[in-house]
Amino acid sequence: MTSSLIPERPLLISPTLAATIGLEEAVLLHVVSELVLQHPPVVREQRRYAELNDEALIVALPFWTLPDIKRVQKSLQDLGLLLMEPVAGRTDSCLLAINQKLSGKAKATAAQRPRTPAPAKPFTSPVTAAAIVSKSGVAAPIPANWQPDATLFDQCSQRNIPRDFVERELSAFILYHRDRGKSQYSWHHTFLNWVVSGWEKQRSQQSTRVLESTMPADWQPSDDAVSILEHGGISLGYIEEAVPEFVLYWREKGTSGSEWNSRFIAHVRRQWERYTHATEHDNTPRPIPRNFKPDPACFDVLAMANIDADFAEAQVIEFVLYWQDRNEIHRSWNSKFLQHVKYKWAQQTQVGKTLLERITDRSWAD
């Protein structure tokens, strides 16, 4: 009884071959081998070719577009399993052959059929099936002295992978697979995938390092970063005051990065949250109390600016005496204290003149 779900002859794919060269490659290799047997043979270099046009391939592979077919065909050619020769005067046809020598019986059968003239310069591939699948036809561990053949270097060169990179990867590749006791049908194909993957990873890391840099002394947040913070309710003055501390902190750490604006936004948001918490209950204008003690949250804000808590504590007496002598009233003595400590810290650490001027644009005594 024939199932309506399978109205035509199914494709039979070797699981082992698919695992070795890839599922798409195994499908196309099977279809081409069938088509070659169905078309008049052209025997050359002990291999059976057949002229196949694009239409024949599309009919045989309706689940792929022509660009997909050409892509997988190129992959098989790179692996050395599929041979291709152009047909003179035809752009939509080519001679295709499986890279496997004909047996004596197959050669005699093919010789009885008409042969088409060979091109003036026949295409030959340096890769043999033995380069892809082990000669014994079974999976085997990698030998300690295994070496890739010249074809692999050619395939890497086509991908702009330097030969010295391939040679450097070889010892690590052999050690990795010998330690794990793995067996493969194709160490050639496995090593090629290893090299391509390693090269792409290295280029990605190099690209990332180029983008990263240490904090410049004259760094300023972008207009977009400032706009984001302002829309979050943070005053422009507070944002500008945070820049010198942020720059100093990251320059002293010597860390490289590529997302300074994002780090600055996160830094200012954290400090602003603590700052508003420290001052939100201190809005009534009044003289400074004789026993003034800064809110504990003030020390958290200063710690985020890398200012030592003991240093901040030592500034309290001087701060109180100064404002008692001036007899002024303010809404937030915690806010004044934060500005005072930042000012004194900048003096102590002897920051460069330009940076110090930026820190002291808004004097804590104003």
N, C-alpha and C positions, 0 to 999 in steps of 0.2 A: 504494500500500500504506500503510495507516494504522498508525502506531506505537502500541503499547499504552502507551507512556510519555507520549503526548500524546493523551488520549482526548477532549479538547474543544478548542474554538477558542482559540488562544493570544492573549495580550495583545500588542499591537504598540505599543512605546514609542519615541518619537523620542529618540535619544541626545543630540541637541543640546538639546532641551527639558529632558531629565533633568539635563544638565550646568548648565542655566541656573537652573532652579527647584528641583531636588532630585529624586531618584529616586522617593521615595514620592509627592511631589506630582504628578509626571508620570503615575504609575500611576493615581492617583485621578482626575486630570483626564481621562484617556482613558476610564476606566470610566464616569464621569458623563456624558461626551459621548455614549457609546453608549446609556446608559439613557435619556437625555433624548429621543433619537430613537425609542426603543421605546415611549414612553408618550405619552398624549394631550398635545398642546402647550397651553401657556398663554402667549400672546404679550403681552409688556408692555415698554414702552420699547425696542421694536425688538429684543427678545431673547426667545429661546424658553426658557420654563420648563417643568418637568415635576414633578408631585408624586411624590416618592420617600419611602418609609417606611424605617425602620431595617432591617426584615427584607429588603427588596430589596437594600439595600447590603451586608448580611452575606452574602447568597447570592452576590452578584457578587464579593465580596472575602472568600472563606473563609479566607484566610491571615492576616487581621487580626481582632482583637476590635473590638467596637463603640467602646470608648474610643480605640483606635488610629485608627479611621476618622474619629471626631470631631476628633481632634487634627490629622490631616493636612488635613481639611476646613477647620479654622480657619486653618491655615497658608495654604491657597489663598485663603481670604477675605481674609487680611491682605495677600496679594500682589495682590489685586484681580482675580484670574483666575476666581473662582467667586462667583456671587451667590446669596444665600439669603433666602427670605421665609418667615415662619411660616404655618402653616395654622390657621385659626380652629378651636378645639375639638379640635385634635390635637397631642399632645406627641411622638408617635413619627413624625411626617411633616413634611416641609417642601417648599417649592418651590425647586428648584435650577436654575441656568442657567449656562452658560459665558458669561463677560463678552465677548461678541462680537456685534456687530449682525448681524441677518439680512440676506441678500441679497434682492433683489426677488422672485426665484423662490421662495426659502424662505418669505418672508412670505405669498405667495399660497397656497402649499401649506398652511401652518399655519393660515391664516384659514379654510380650508374645514372644519377640524375644530372640534368643540364647544369652547367656552371656559368655564372656571370663573370665577365672580365674583372680582374682585380685592379684596384686603384694603383697608380704609378708608385706610391709610397705607402706600403701597408703599415697599419698601426700594430705595434707590438707592446705588450705590457711586461715590465720586469717582474711583476708579482705573480707568483704561482699559487695554486690552492694550498700548497704545503705551507706557505707563509701565513695563511689565515687559520687553517685547521691542521692539527698535528698529523704527521704522516701515519701514525698508528691508527688514527681515527677515533682515539679515546682521549679523555681528559687526562692531563699529566701535570705533576708539580713543576714549578719553574726551576731549571738547572741553576746552580750557583754561578756558573760562567755564562749565563744566557746573554746574548747580544742581539739587538734589533738589526734587521738587514737594511740595506741602503734605501729601500723603498720607503721605510718609515721616515727617514730623514727628509726624503723628497716630499712626503705628505705633510710633514711639519713645516717645511719651507713654504709650501703653498699657503699655509695659515700664518705666515710671517713669524714663526717660532724659531728663534736662533738655535743653531746646532749645539752650542755650548750649554744651553739650558736643558736640552734633551739629554745630553751626556751627564749633566749634574744630577738629573732625576733618576738615572738608571740604577745606581746602587741602592737608593732608598726604596725604589720599586721592588727590586729583587729581595731585599731584606724584609720588607713588609709582607710579601706573599709567602716567603719561605718560613717566617715566624708563624704564620697562620696555617701553613700546610695546605694552602688552597691548590686546586687543580683546575686547569682551563684547557679548552680546545684550542684557543688562540691567544697566546701571550702577546703576539704582535698587536692584535686589536685592543687587548686590555691595556697594554702600555701606551698605545696611541691615545686612548681615552684619558689615561692618567696624566699624560703630558699636556693635553689640551686643557683639562680641568685645572691643572696646576698653573699653567700660563695665564689663563683667564683670571684666576684668583690673585696672582701676583700683580697683574696689570690693574686690577680693581683696587688693591691695597696701595699701589703707587699713586693712583689717581686721588685716593683719599688723603695721602700724605701731602700731596701738592697743595690741596685745598687748606690743610691745617697750617697754623702759624702761631707763634707766641704772641702774647698781648702787646700791641704797640704802645709806646709811651704816650702818644697823642690820640689814643683811641676815643671815639665818641659814638654813642648809640645812634642808630639810623633814625630817620624821621618816622619811619613806620613803627619802630620800637617805642619811641616817645609817644606817638599817637595812641598806641595800644594802652600804655600806662595811664595817659591822661583820660582816656575813655573809661578807665577803671576807677576814676575818682581820685587819682594821685596828682598832687599839685606839681606844676612844672618846676618850681623852686626845689622841691624835695628831690625830684628826679635828677636835676643838675647837681645837687649836693652829693648825690650817691655815686656819681661818676668817678671822682678821684679815688675814693675808697675802693671801688670795684677794680679800677685799673691797678692800683697799688697791690691789692691782694693777689691778683693773678700774675702780675709781673714778678712778685716775690716767689710765688710757687713755681714759676717757669714752665707751667703747663701749656702744651700746644692744643689748639682747638680750631674749629671752623664755624662754631655757632655762638659767637660772643653775644650777639643781640638777644638770643633766646636765654642765655645764662643771665644776662643783665635784667631782663624782664622778670625772671623768677626771683633773682636777688632782691630787686626793688619791691616786688610784691610781698615777699616775706618780711622785709624790714618795715614796710608801710603798715602791715597788719599788726606787728608788734608795737610800732610807734603809736598808732591810733588807739591801741588797747591801753598803752601807758598814759595817754593824755585825755582819753574820752571822759574821765570823771574829774577833770581838773580845769574847769572852764570859767571859774569866778575870778575876776581880777583882784589880786591882793598882794600885800608885801610878802616877802619870803619869810617863812617861820624860822625862829631861832634854832629849832630842833629839826629843820628840814632833812629828810632822808629821801633819796630818789626811789621811785617805784622799782621793785625787782625787775619789772619788764624792761626798764632802761638798760640794765646790765645785759639782758638777752640781746637787745638791739646792738649794743656796743660789741658784744662778742661776735656777732655776725659780721661786723666790720673789722674783726681780728684785733680788737682793742682789749688789753688785759683788764680783768675785773679789779685786781688789786690797784692798778694804776687809776682806774675810775674812782675807786673808793677814796684814794688819797687826794682827789680834787675837791671833795665835798666841803671841807672846812674853808678853803680859799674861796670857793664859789659862794658860800653863804655870807662870808665877811664882805665880799665885794658888793653884793646886792643889798646887804643891810646898810652899808655906807651910802649907797645911792638912793636908798629909800624909795624905789620905784615899785609899781604894782604891775603884775602880769597875770595872764590867764593860766599859763602852764609853766610852772617852774621845772617840771620834768623835761619839757621840750628845751628850755634854756640850758638845763644841765647837760643834755645830750650834745648840744652845739658847743658848749664850753669844753667838754671832754674831748670831742673830735678836734677842736682847735689846738688844745694842749698836746694831744697825741701827735698831730702833724708837726708841731714844733719839736717835740722830743725825737721823733724818728728822722728829722732833718731831711724831709722830702725836698726834691729839687725846687728851685725858686718858682718856676712856672706852675708846677703842681700845687705848691703851697698857696700861691696867689689865688688859684681857683678854689681851694678849700676855704680860704678866708674872705671870699667876696662878700659873704653875709656874716658879718661879725656877730659872735654870740652875744655881744653887749648891746646890739642895736635893738 
